Structure formats: C-alpha cells, structure tokens
C-alpha cells in the first residue's frame, strides 16, 4: 500500500487522521491498511504509538501479536519478544487469537 492507496482508504472509511484510520481499519478488518501502518511505523521507529493505540482501545492480543511479528521481522527482537509476551498475557493464547477479556 502506497501513500495514494492509504489516502483512498482514509476517504473510503471516512476518517481524517492516522489514529482514526488505524482504528477503522481494525474495526473493519482491513488487514492491508493495518499491515501498512505497522510496517511504516516500525520503519520510523514509532511502533510504541501503535502499541499505545492497541492498549487504549482494548483491541486485543491479535494486534499486539501482529506488531510483535513485524518487529521481529525487522530485527527489533527485544521489543518483539516483549510484545509477544504481552499478547499472550492479554489473550491467554500463544497465537493471540482471543480478544482482550478485560481492559486494563
């Protein structure tokens, strides 16, 4: 997904900022936009922003697991491992499939 495709996704989902687009994409299951965001933020070393949104909006272990995998693939092993443990903690599932039972 390039910047033009991202702008089209924003218009399609009716959002005006990056946080809203991430949340709408998560709610709609738009994995293309979510993966683009994750890769881009990891490249910019701003993955903590994504982690904060996931935590604040109780999006669950699946999204933490996706972020963990992206970090591991990009060589951020320590952060990837920390997020993998956090995904397991909130989901109770090593694969992060279950949703967040309680918001902390």
Beta strands, then each sheet from edge to edge (+ up, - down):
end
